[in-house]
Amino acid sequence: MLAVIKTGGKQYLVSPGQRIKIEKLEKKEGNEVAFDKVLLLEKNKKLEIGTPFVKGAKVTAKIMTQGKNKKVIAFKYKAKKRYKVKKGHRQPFTQVEILKIESGE
């Protein structure tokens, strides 16, 4: 069973038991979260595509950890102008484990 969910402005292909890193959610570790924006659902080799979302479909996940990714360096430089700016950024993330995928049937 597969599903494509939308969260944090991105789309993820998920299946039960999978762990993924998504954009930060404001919830505590150990809590369960439900994603109801399911774009595509595959069950028993039958494909169901939403317009834009599959009605009644839901993906349940458990929050494992909250953290920050590795540092990304943004460096601006202009030749012969004595201009350079260096900035660093660590994007926060939430790691979730997909528990189950429910269809709208």
N, C-alpha and C positions, 0 to 999 in steps of 0.2 A: 504494500500500500504506500503510495506516494502522494504528496501534496505540495503545492507552491503557495506559500503564504507571503503576505506583504506586511512589513513592520519597519518603522523608522525610515520610510522612504525607499526601502530596498526590498527585493524579492529573494526568497530562499526556497530551495528544493529540499524538502524534509521527508524523513521516514521515521517510524517508531524506533526508539533506542538511540537515535543519533544525537550528538552534542554539537551545537553550533554557537558561534559568537555573533551577537546581534547588537544593534545600537542600544545604548543604556536605557533600562527601564527603571522607574522609581519604585521598586519593590524590594523587600528583604529576601535574603538567601533562604531557600527552603520553601518559599511560597510557590503556589501554582498560579500559572497565568494561562488565559485562553486567547487564542488568536482566531478571530471570526472573519478576518479578511482573507479568505481562501480563494485563490484565483483559478486553480486547477486541482482536480482530484482524480486519482487513478486507483481503482479498486477492482480486483478480479479481472484484470486486463480490459476493463471498460474505462474510457476516458470521459470525464465530465468537465467541461470548460465553462467558467462563469462569465456572466455579462453584466458588470465586471466581476462580480463575486458569485461563488456557488452558494445557493440559498440553503441555509440550515447547516452547512458544513462548519466544523470547528476543530481546531488543533489544540490539544492541551499539553503544556510543558511545565517543567519544574525548574526554578531558578537555582543554578548550582553555585556560581560565583559572580561577583562584581569586581571589575578591575580596570586597568589601563593597558593599552597596547604599547608596543615599543615606540620610542621617540622618533618623530619625523622632523627632519631639519628643512626649514625654508630659508634659502639663501638668495638674496638679491644683490646684484653687482652691476655697476656701469663702468665700462672701461674708460680710463683717462679722466675720470671725474671725481675720484676719491670717495666714491659712494659704495658702501656695502652694509647690508643689514642681515643679521643672522637671528632667526627665531626658531624655537623648538616647540613641539606640540605633542601631547600624548592623548589620544582619543579614548574616552571611557567606553567600556563595553559590558555586556551582560552575557554570561555563558548559560545556556539553557539546554536541558535534556528533553527531547520530545517523548512524551508518555504515550499518547494515543491520538489517532485521527478518526474523527466521527463524520460520517456523511449525513446529508440532510434527509435521508430516507427513514 
